[in-house]
């Protein structure tokens, strides 16, 4: 039965909010750890984490404390001035990533946009190749702003907004022959996700990343890695590219970086740090003290609570439990991913039905297509949480298999 709060919020949303989201008929009012609570007090096990955002769980006490302390001291000054949180966060991110410089923004799309701008100016000013190409992968997703959208090789996102930014070329993922054939002196950069998120949780093979690095070195091109969804501990390392032992030239991060607070960053090294001059890029809110303090707190929590190890161990346990369901007749044809970034490919197009039935049982996950479920829980989840989720999924799969 709908509560007065739900009815009020739903009416206001319908009347005043642009209808670009497919809302579920739930109003959440509180979060703690891996749980969300609705306006009727019902607890939901959150295996979506705000789409891989709430990395340290909902309302982690240390994160809340740091945000409150900073909000009571200084929230914004503009980037005309120095602030300690921004400088310290840049230092930490460069140390964790192997990069040399950081630019702060507010979202993953903005971080990818800067990567694209760096590649374009690199081609024009350094390589002096006016007919350059930026290589991307089929099934990729880099954001919804026009530059990032032009690099997002999925027709459902691109078609309504053509013509797009020129100069991008799509390659089949994990095809080494196509990768080698595509590189030339015209190549300015290759932009890729180490695990494709919106594209269906498809890991890019380590050898593919290694070959991309080799080819970038050979042809004087930039390796740009979009770690917006896979990064910041989700795969068991700070950044997913670290599994392959490669070092990109540019790295885009966001989502889990702020643990729920909007913050993004574009990290870079080498020649990528020298391409842009003062005044050629900027943002009003990026790197404000409040956002940077939140991100610093997230780093501290991940380190203090050993969440990289937890993501690796609990992620392996989750994938094992899912494969056990598969072996016992669940309509699963593949379980893939790394750490706590997991995709479940179903044998027939019932992913959205599974999502709805799981939600009715108070388990939150996501269907990225008709056949693929995405599971990206907070990094703080336990094996007990996994067991609870598997119990729900087993019941749901039993229903959809009938």
TIPA-675987 format. One line per field, with one value per residue (C-alpha): x, y, z. Coordinates in Angstrom, 1 decimal, always signed. Layout:
u: c(X | ...)
v: c(Y | ...)
w: c(Z | ...)
! end
This chain:
u: c(+0.0 | +1.4 | +2.3 | +1.5 | +5.2 | +5.4 | +2.3 | +3.7 | +7.1 | +5.8 | +3.4 | +6.2 | +8.6 | +6.0 | +5.2 | +8.6 | +11.4 | +12.4 | +11.2 | +14.5 | +14.6 | +12.6 | +11.5 | +10.6 | +7.7 | +9.9 | +11.0 | +14.3 | +14.8 | +17.9 | +20.9 | +23.4 | +26.2 | +24.8 | +21.2 | +18.7 | +15.4 | +12.2 | +9.5 | +7.8 | +10.9 | +11.6 | +15.3 | +16.7 | +20.0 | +21.7 | +23.8 | +23.8 | +25.4 | +24.0 | +25.5 | +28.9 | +29.1 | +28.6 | +31.9 | +32.2 | +28.5 | +25.7 | +26.5 | +29.8 | +30.4 | +33.9 | +32.8 | +29.8 | +32.1 | +34.6 | +31.9 | +30.3 | +33.6 | +34.6 | +31.1 | +31.4 | +34.8 | +35.0 | +33.0 | +34.0 | +36.5 | +36.9 | +40.1 | +41.7 | +43.0 | +44.8 | +43.0 | +44.6 | +42.1 | +42.5 | +46.3 | +46.3 | +43.8 | +45.9 | +48.9 | +47.1 | +45.5 | +48.8 | +50.5 | +47.8 | +47.5 | +51.1 | +50.1 | +51.7 | +49.0 | +45.3 | +42.4 | +39.3 | +35.7 | +32.3 | +31.5 | +32.8 | +31.6 | +33.5 | +36.7 | +36.3 | +35.7 | +39.0 | +40.7 | +39.2 | +40.3 | +43.8 | +43.9 | +42.6 | +45.1 | +47.9 | +47.1 | +46.9 | +49.8 | +52.2 | +51.7 | +50.5 | +48.1 | +44.9 | +43.1 | +43.7 | +41.6 | +40.7 | +40.0 | +37.3 | +35.6 | +32.3 | +29.9 | +31.7 | +30.1 | +31.9 | +29.1 | +26.3 | +27.9 | +28.6 | +32.3 | +31.9 | +28.7 | +30.6 | +33.1 | +30.2 | +29.8 | +26.2 | +23.6 | +20.8 | +22.7 | +24.0 | +21.2 | +18.9 | +21.8 | +23.5 | +25.6 | +28.2 | +31.8 | +33.9 | +37.2 | +36.2 | +36.6 | +35.1 | +37.0 | +35.7 | +36.7 | +39.4 | +40.3 | +44.0 | +44.2 | +41.7 | +43.6 | +46.9 | +45.3 | +43.7 | +46.8 | +48.7 | +50.5 | +47.0 | +46.1 | +46.0 | +44.7 | +42.7 | +40.0 | +38.7 | +37.1 | +39.1 | +35.7 | +32.8 | +30.0 | +26.9 | +28.0 | +27.3 | +30.2 | +32.7 | +36.3 | +39.0 | +41.7 | +45.0 | +46.8 | +44.6 | +45.5 | +49.2 | +49.1 | +47.3 | +50.1 | +52.7 | +51.0 | +50.6 | +54.3 | +55.1 | +52.8 | +53.2 | +49.6 | +47.9 | +46.4 | +43.3 | +41.6 | +38.1 | +38.0 | +34.8 | +33.0 | +35.7 | +38.1 | +38.6 | +38.8 | +35.9 | +38.0 | +40.3 | +42.9 | +42.7 | +42.4 | +41.4 | +44.3 | +46.7 | +45.7 | +47.3 | +50.5 | +50.2 | +50.4 | +48.0 | +48.8 | +45.4 | +42.9 | +39.3 | +37.8 | +34.6 | +31.7 | +33.3 | +35.9 | +33.4 | +31.5 | +28.3 | +29.5 | +29.9 | +33.5 | +35.5 | +39.1 | +41.2 | +44.7 | +47.6 | +51.4 | +54.1 | +53.3 | +49.6 | +50.5 | +52.1 | +49.3 | +46.9 | +47.9 | +46.3 | +42.8 | +42.3 | +40.2 | +38.5 | +35.4 | +33.7 | +33.0 | +35.7 | +38.1 | +36.1 | +37.2 | +34.0 | +34.3 | +38.0 | +37.6 | +35.0 | +37.3 | +40.2 | +37.9 | +36.9 | +40.6 | +41.2 | +38.2 | +39.3 | +42.8 | +41.8 | +39.1 | +41.1 | +38.3 | +40.6 | +41.1 | +37.4 | +36.3 | +38.6 | +37.6 | +33.9 | +33.7 | +35.2 | +32.8 | +29.9 | +30.9 | +31.3 | +27.8 | +26.4 | +28.1 | +26.7 | +23.2 | +24.1 | +25.2 | +21.9 | +19.7 | +19.4 | +18.9 | +22.5 | +24.9 | +27.9 | +29.1 | +31.9 | +33.7 | +36.3 | +36.0 | +32.7 | +31.9 | +29.9 | +27.8 | +25.3 | +24.4 | +21.0 | +20.0 | +16.9 | +15.7 | +14.3 | +16.8 | +14.3 | +11.8 | +14.5 | +15.3 | +11.6 | +11.1 | +14.3 | +13.3 | +10.0 | +12.0 | +14.1 | +17.3 | +18.5 | +20.5 | +20.3 | +19.5 | +21.8 | +20.0 | +17.3 | +19.8 | +22.5 | +22.2 | +24.8 | +25.9 | +28.1 | +27.5 | +29.3 | +32.9 | +31.9 | +29.5 | +30.1 | +29.8 | +26.6 | +25.2 | +26.1 | +24.3 | +21.2 | +21.3 | +21.8 | +18.8 | +16.7 | +18.1 | +17.5 | +13.9 | +13.5 | +15.3 | +13.0 | +10.0 | +11.3 | +12.3 | +8.8)
v: c(+0.0 | +3.4 | +5.8 | +9.5 | +10.2 | +7.9 | +9.4 | +13.0 | +12.1 | +10.2 | +13.0 | +15.7 | +13.5 | +12.9 | +16.6 | +18.2 | +15.8 | +15.1 | +11.6 | +10.1 | +7.4 | +4.2 | +4.7 | +1.8 | +2.4 | +2.7 | +5.7 | +5.1 | +7.2 | +5.8 | +3.6 | +1.8 | -0.5 | -2.8 | -2.0 | +0.5 | +1.2 | +2.4 | +4.7 | +1.7 | +0.5 | -2.4 | -3.3 | -4.1 | -5.8 | -3.5 | -5.3 | -2.3 | +0.3 | +3.2 | +1.7 | +0.9 | +4.2 | +3.5 | +1.6 | +1.7 | +1.2 | +3.6 | +6.3 | +4.9 | +6.7 | +7.8 | +9.2 | +11.0 | +12.5 | +13.8 | +15.3 | +17.0 | +18.4 | +19.8 | +21.2 | +23.1 | +24.5 | +25.2 | +23.8 | +25.8 | +28.5 | +28.1 | +26.8 | +30.2 | +29.3 | +26.4 | +24.1 | +21.3 | +18.6 | +18.9 | +18.8 | +15.8 | +13.9 | +14.5 | +13.1 | +10.0 | +9.2 | +9.6 | +7.3 | +4.6 | +4.8 | +5.3 | +8.6 | +12.0 | +14.6 | +14.8 | +17.0 | +17.0 | +17.0 | +15.9 | +12.7 | +9.9 | +11.5 | +14.6 | +12.6 | +10.8 | +14.1 | +15.4 | +12.2 | +12.7 | +16.4 | +15.4 | +12.8 | +15.4 | +18.1 | +15.5 | +14.5 | +18.1 | +19.6 | +16.7 | +14.2 | +16.9 | +14.4 | +16.3 | +13.1 | +11.2 | +8.4 | +7.5 | +3.8 | +2.5 | -0.9 | -2.2 | -2.4 | +0.4 | +3.1 | +6.3 | +8.7 | +10.7 | +14.1 | +14.5 | +13.6 | +10.6 | +9.6 | +9.6 | +7.1 | +5.0 | +2.3 | +1.2 | +2.3 | +2.6 | +5.5 | +7.1 | +7.0 | +9.8 | +12.3 | +12.0 | +13.5 | +12.7 | +13.9 | +12.5 | +10.7 | +7.5 | +4.0 | +0.9 | -2.4 | -5.8 | -6.4 | -8.9 | -9.4 | -9.1 | -9.3 | -6.4 | -4.4 | -4.8 | -4.1 | -0.9 | +0.9 | +3.2 | +6.5 | +8.1 | +6.6 | +9.3 | +7.1 | +4.0 | +4.5 | +1.4 | +0.1 | -2.8 | -4.3 | -3.1 | -2.2 | -1.0 | -3.3 | -6.4 | -6.9 | -8.1 | -8.2 | -7.1 | -9.8 | -9.0 | -9.8 | -7.4 | -4.6 | -5.5 | -5.5 | -2.1 | -0.7 | -2.1 | -0.7 | +2.7 | +2.8 | +1.7 | +4.2 | +7.1 | +6.9 | +7.3 | +4.5 | +5.9 | +3.6 | +4.3 | +3.1 | +4.9 | +1.7 | -0.9 | +1.2 | +2.1 | -1.3 | -3.0 | -5.8 | -6.4 | -3.8 | -0.1 | +0.0 | -2.9 | -2.2 | -3.2 | -6.9 | -6.8 | -5.1 | -2.2 | +1.6 | +3.8 | +7.3 | +8.6 | +7.2 | +8.3 | +7.7 | +8.6 | +6.5 | +4.7 | +7.4 | +9.5 | +6.7 | +8.4 | +12.0 | +13.3 | +13.5 | +12.5 | +12.7 | +12.4 | +11.1 | +11.2 | +10.8 | +11.6 | +13.5 | +13.6 | +16.0 | +18.4 | +18.7 | +21.2 | +24.8 | +27.1 | +28.1 | +25.2 | +23.2 | +23.7 | +23.3 | +25.3 | +22.7 | +20.1 | +19.4 | +21.4 | +20.8 | +18.9 | +16.4 | +15.9 | +15.3 | +12.7 | +10.9 | +11.0 | +9.4 | +6.7 | +5.9 | +5.7 | +3.3 | +1.0 | +0.8 | +0.5 | -2.1 | -4.1 | -3.7 | -4.6 | -8.1 | -8.3 | -7.4 | -10.2 | -12.8 | -12.1 | -11.6 | -15.0 | -16.5 | -14.8 | -16.0 | -19.5 | -19.5 | -18.2 | -21.0 | -23.5 | -22.2 | -22.7 | -26.3 | -27.0 | -25.9 | -22.1 | -20.4 | -19.1 | -19.6 | -17.6 | -15.9 | -13.4 | -10.4 | -9.7 | -9.1 | -7.5 | -6.5 | -9.5 | -10.2 | -13.1 | -14.0 | -15.8 | -18.5 | -16.6 | -12.9 | -12.8 | -10.5 | -7.7 | -10.2 | -11.5 | -7.9 | -7.2 | -10.5 | -10.0 | -6.4 | -7.8 | -9.9 | -6.9 | -7.7 | -4.9 | -5.7 | -4.5 | -5.8 | -4.1 | -5.9 | -8.5 | -11.3 | -9.9 | -9.1 | -6.7 | -7.2 | -4.4 | -4.4 | -2.2 | -3.5 | -4.0 | -7.0 | -10.3 | -13.9 | -13.9 | -11.2 | -13.3 | -16.3 | -14.1 | -12.9 | -16.4 | -17.6 | -14.9 | -15.6 | -19.3 | -18.8 | -16.3 | -18.5 | -21.4 | -19.1 | -17.9 | -21.5 | -22.9)
w: c(+0.0 | -1.0 | +1.8 | +1.8 | +1.3 | -1.7 | -3.3 | -2.8 | -4.2 | -7.1 | -8.1 | -7.8 | -9.8 | -12.6 | -12.8 | -12.5 | -13.3 | -16.9 | -17.6 | -18.9 | -16.2 | -15.8 | -12.2 | -9.9 | -7.5 | -4.4 | -2.3 | -0.4 | +2.7 | +4.4 | +3.7 | +5.8 | +4.7 | +1.9 | +2.8 | +1.6 | +3.5 | +1.9 | +3.4 | +5.0 | +6.8 | +4.4 | +4.1 | +0.6 | +0.0 | -2.5 | -5.1 | -7.4 | -5.2 | -7.1 | -10.3 | -8.8 | -6.9 | -3.2 | -2.9 | +0.9 | +1.5 | +2.3 | +4.8 | +6.1 | +9.4 | +8.5 | +5.1 | +6.7 | +9.4 | +6.8 | +4.6 | +7.6 | +8.9 | +5.5 | +4.9 | +8.1 | +7.1 | +3.4 | +0.5 | -2.6 | -3.6 | -7.5 | -9.1 | -9.1 | -5.6 | -3.8 | -1.4 | +0.7 | +0.0 | -3.8 | -3.6 | -1.2 | -3.3 | -6.5 | -4.7 | -3.5 | -6.9 | -8.7 | -6.2 | -6.5 | -10.3 | -11.4 | -13.1 | -12.7 | -12.8 | -12.0 | -13.3 | -11.2 | -12.5 | -11.3 | -13.4 | -15.5 | -18.7 | -17.9 | -17.2 | -20.6 | -22.4 | -21.2 | -22.3 | -25.8 | -25.8 | -24.9 | -27.7 | -30.2 | -29.3 | -29.1 | -32.7 | -33.9 | -32.0 | -31.3 | -34.0 | -36.5 | -38.0 | -39.0 | -40.3 | -37.0 | -35.6 | -32.0 | -31.7 | -29.4 | -28.9 | -30.0 | -27.0 | -25.2 | -23.0 | -22.0 | -21.2 | -22.6 | -23.4 | -27.1 | -27.1 | -24.8 | -26.7 | -30.0 | -28.4 | -27.1 | -29.7 | -29.0 | -31.5 | -28.9 | -27.3 | -30.4 | -33.0 | -31.6 | -31.5 | -34.9 | -36.4 | -33.8 | -33.3 | -36.2 | -35.9 | -34.0 | -35.2 | -33.5 | -33.1 | -32.0 | -28.4 | -27.6 | -31.3 | -31.5 | -35.2 | -35.7 | -33.1 | -34.9 | -38.3 | -37.0 | -35.7 | -38.0 | -37.9 | -38.0 | -34.7 | -32.0 | -29.2 | -28.2 | -25.6 | -23.8 | -20.6 | -19.0 | -18.2 | -20.3 | -17.9 | -19.7 | -22.6 | -20.6 | -18.2 | -20.7 | -19.4 | -21.9 | -21.9 | -20.3 | -23.5 | -25.4 | -23.0 | -23.2 | -27.0 | -27.0 | -24.8 | -27.2 | -30.2 | -28.6 | -27.9 | -31.5 | -33.2 | -30.7 | -29.6 | -26.2 | -24.2 | -22.5 | -20.0 | -18.8 | -15.2 | -14.2 | -13.4 | -13.0 | -11.0 | -7.4 | -5.9 | -7.6 | -9.2 | -6.2 | -7.3 | -7.3 | -11.0 | -13.3 | -15.8 | -13.0 | -13.4 | -16.9 | -15.6 | -18.1 | -17.5 | -19.5 | -20.5 | -19.4 | -16.9 | -16.3 | -12.8 | -11.0 | -9.5 | -6.6 | -6.1 | -4.1 | -2.4 | -3.3 | -3.5 | -7.1 | -8.0 | -11.0 | -12.2 | -15.3 | -14.4 | -16.9 | -17.3 | -19.7 | -22.8 | -21.9 | -19.0 | -21.5 | -24.1 | -22.5 | -21.6 | -19.1 | -20.1 | -22.6 | -20.2 | -16.8 | -14.7 | -12.0 | -9.4 | -10.1 | -7.2 | -4.7 | -1.1 | -0.2 | -3.0 | -2.5 | +1.2 | +0.5 | -2.0 | +0.5 | +3.1 | +0.6 | +0.1 | +3.8 | +4.3 | +1.5 | +3.0 | +6.6 | +6.0 | +3.4 | +0.9 | -2.1 | -0.6 | +0.3 | -3.3 | -4.6 | -2.1 | -1.8 | -5.6 | -6.2 | -3.7 | -5.5 | -8.9 | -7.5 | -6.0 | -9.3 | -11.2 | -8.7 | -9.6 | -13.2 | -12.7 | -10.9 | -13.8 | -13.4 | -16.8 | -16.9 | -19.8 | -18.5 | -15.3 | -16.0 | -14.5 | -11.9 | -8.2 | -7.4 | -11.0 | -12.2 | -15.2 | -15.5 | -19.1 | -19.2 | -21.6 | -22.7 | -22.5 | -19.0 | -17.3 | -16.8 | -15.4 | -13.0 | -11.9 | -11.1 | -9.2 | -7.3 | -6.4 | -5.1 | -2.8 | -1.8 | -3.7 | -5.9 | -9.0 | -12.6 | -16.1 | -18.7 | -21.5 | -22.0 | -21.3 | -18.9 | -15.2 | -13.7 | -10.1 | -8.6 | -4.9 | -2.3 | -1.6 | +2.0 | +1.4 | +3.2 | +2.2 | +4.3 | +2.0 | -1.0 | +0.5 | +1.0 | -2.6 | -4.0 | -2.0 | -3.7 | -7.1 | -6.8 | -6.1 | -8.9 | -11.4 | -10.4 | -11.3 | -14.6 | -15.6 | -15.2)
! end
